[in-house]
Amino acid sequence: MAGAVYSARYHARRDAGQMTDAVFWDGFAGLVVVFPAVLIPFLASPWLGLAVASLATATAVAAYVWSPRVMARQQARLHEAAAQAEIEAAAARHRTVLSRWQRYELDPACCIDYPDMTDVRRPETAALIKAMREAERIRAVEAAGYLPAVTRLEHALGRAEAAAGVPTS
């Protein structure tokens, strides 16, 4: 009975509290299972039938009371997993931007071709360095501000490359 109650509450919550076919069939399936499970022991012994009916009622009430908490916990876990996936995607973007930047720092040919990319006196390059520091700092401190910081870093690198005359790929 607990499974039927939980399933009916789940479908009712999913369908914004509307009495849908899914809710009806969940309740009907629960009754189809519980009715014979109570009737057969009742025919053997009225006290046994009363005990089984009480047990079925108690599990239904417990499922009715606890199912919103269980569903809320499941929803929170799904939300946390989605947030973690976003952070991992932002971290991958961050690594990509840093690897693009490393070309200008470590490759002598790029250093010669685009000296403005390493000249922090240029406003665009200085903004890029600040955006790098900010993204690194925020990654260690707070997850909420990390995604916008990585986006700002990507834009800062694009602006610095444009100012240095790097051709777009």
C-alpha positions as CSV (number, residue, x, y, z in Angstrom):
1,M,0.0,0.0,0.0
2,A,2.9,2.3,0.8
3,G,4.2,2.0,-2.8
4,A,0.8,2.9,-4.3
5,V,0.4,5.9,-2.0
6,Y,3.9,7.1,-2.8
7,S,3.4,6.6,-6.5
8,A,0.0,8.4,-6.4
9,R,1.6,11.4,-4.5
10,Y,4.5,11.5,-7.0
11,H,2.1,11.6,-10.0
12,A,-0.1,14.2,-8.3
13,R,2.9,16.4,-7.5
14,R,4.3,16.0,-11.0
15,D,0.9,16.9,-12.6
16,A,0.5,20.0,-10.3
17,G,-2.1,18.4,-8.0
18,Q,-4.5,17.4,-10.8
19,M,-6.4,14.1,-10.5
20,T,-4.9,12.4,-13.6
21,D,-5.3,8.9,-14.9
22,A,-1.9,8.0,-13.4
23,V,-3.1,9.0,-9.9
24,F,-6.3,7.0,-10.3
25,W,-4.5,3.8,-11.5
26,D,-1.9,4.1,-8.8
27,G,-4.7,4.1,-6.2
28,F,-6.6,1.4,-7.9
29,A,-3.6,-0.9,-8.2
30,G,-2.9,-0.4,-4.5
31,L,-6.5,-1.4,-3.6
32,V,-6.4,-4.4,-5.9
33,V,-3.4,-5.7,-4.1
34,V,-4.5,-4.7,-0.5
35,F,-8.1,-5.9,-0.7
36,P,-7.3,-9.6,-1.2
37,A,-4.4,-9.3,1.2
38,V,-6.9,-8.2,3.9
39,L,-9.9,-10.3,2.8
40,I,-8.2,-13.7,2.8
41,P,-6.8,-13.4,6.4
42,F,-10.2,-11.9,7.5
43,L,-11.9,-15.1,6.3
44,A,-9.5,-17.2,8.2
45,S,-9.6,-15.1,11.4
46,P,-11.4,-11.8,12.0
47,W,-8.6,-10.7,14.3
48,L,-5.9,-11.5,11.8
49,G,-7.8,-9.6,9.1
50,L,-8.2,-6.6,11.5
51,A,-4.4,-6.7,12.1
52,V,-3.6,-6.9,8.4
53,A,-6.0,-4.0,7.7
54,S,-4.5,-2.0,10.5
55,L,-1.0,-2.6,9.1
56,A,-2.1,-1.6,5.6
57,T,-3.7,1.6,6.9
58,A,-0.6,2.4,9.0
59,T,1.8,2.0,6.0
60,A,-0.5,4.1,3.8
61,V,-0.6,6.9,6.4
62,A,3.1,6.7,6.9
63,A,3.7,6.8,3.2
64,Y,1.3,9.7,2.8
65,V,3.2,11.7,5.6
66,W,6.7,10.9,4.5
67,S,6.4,10.9,0.7
68,P,6.7,14.7,0.3
69,R,9.9,14.7,2.3
70,V,11.4,11.8,0.3
71,M,10.4,13.5,-3.0
72,A,11.9,16.8,-1.8
73,R,15.2,15.0,-0.9
74,Q,15.2,13.4,-4.3
75,Q,14.6,16.8,-6.0
76,A,17.4,18.3,-4.0
77,R,19.8,15.6,-5.1
78,L,18.9,16.1,-8.7
79,H,19.4,19.8,-8.4
80,E,22.7,19.3,-6.7
81,A,23.8,16.9,-9.5
82,A,22.8,19.4,-12.2
83,A,24.7,22.2,-10.4
84,Q,27.7,20.0,-10.1
85,A,27.5,19.2,-13.9
86,E,27.4,22.9,-14.6
87,I,30.4,23.5,-12.4
88,E,32.4,20.7,-14.2
89,A,31.4,22.2,-17.6
90,A,32.6,25.6,-16.4
91,A,35.9,24.1,-15.2
92,A,36.4,22.5,-18.6
93,R,35.8,25.9,-20.2
94,H,38.2,27.4,-17.7
95,R,40.9,24.9,-18.6
96,T,40.4,25.6,-22.3
97,V,40.8,29.3,-21.8
98,L,44.0,28.8,-19.7
99,S,45.5,26.5,-22.4
100,R,44.8,29.2,-25.0
101,W,46.5,31.7,-22.8
102,Q,49.5,29.4,-22.2
103,R,50.2,29.5,-25.9
104,Y,51.1,33.2,-25.7
105,E,53.2,32.7,-22.5
106,L,55.1,29.5,-23.4
107,D,55.3,29.4,-27.2
108,P,58.2,31.7,-28.3
109,A,56.7,32.1,-31.8
110,C,53.4,33.3,-30.3
111,C,55.3,35.6,-28.0
112,I,57.1,37.2,-30.9
113,D,54.0,37.4,-33.2
114,Y,51.7,38.8,-30.5
115,P,53.8,40.6,-27.8
116,D,50.7,42.6,-26.6
117,M,49.3,39.4,-25.2
118,T,52.0,39.3,-22.5
119,D,52.2,43.1,-22.0
120,V,50.2,43.9,-18.9
121,R,50.4,47.6,-19.5
122,R,47.7,47.1,-22.2
123,P,44.3,47.5,-20.6
124,E,42.9,44.4,-22.3
125,T,45.7,42.2,-21.1
126,A,45.5,43.6,-17.6
127,A,41.8,42.9,-17.6
128,L,42.5,39.3,-18.8
129,I,45.0,38.8,-15.9
130,K,42.4,40.2,-13.4
131,A,39.7,37.9,-14.8
132,M,42.1,34.9,-14.5
133,R,42.8,35.7,-10.9
134,E,39.1,36.3,-10.2
135,A,38.1,32.9,-11.8
136,E,40.7,31.1,-9.8
137,R,39.7,32.8,-6.5
138,I,36.0,32.2,-7.0
139,R,36.5,28.5,-8.0
140,A,38.1,27.9,-4.6
141,V,35.6,29.9,-2.6
142,E,32.1,29.8,-4.1
143,A,30.4,27.7,-6.7
144,A,27.6,30.1,-7.6
145,G,29.9,32.8,-8.9
146,Y,32.2,30.5,-10.8
147,L,30.1,30.2,-14.0
148,P,29.9,34.0,-14.6
149,A,33.6,34.4,-13.7
150,V,34.5,31.9,-16.4
151,T,32.3,33.6,-18.9
152,R,34.0,36.9,-18.1
153,L,37.4,35.3,-18.5
154,E,36.4,33.9,-21.9
155,H,35.3,37.4,-23.0
156,A,38.4,39.0,-21.5
157,L,40.6,36.6,-23.5
158,G,38.7,37.3,-26.7
159,R,39.0,41.1,-26.2
160,A,42.7,40.8,-25.4
161,E,43.3,38.7,-28.5
162,A,41.3,41.1,-30.7
163,A,43.3,44.1,-29.3
164,A,46.6,42.2,-29.9
165,G,45.6,41.5,-33.5
166,V,45.3,37.7,-33.1
167,P,43.2,36.4,-36.1
168,T,40.0,34.6,-35.0
169,S,39.9,30.9,-35.7
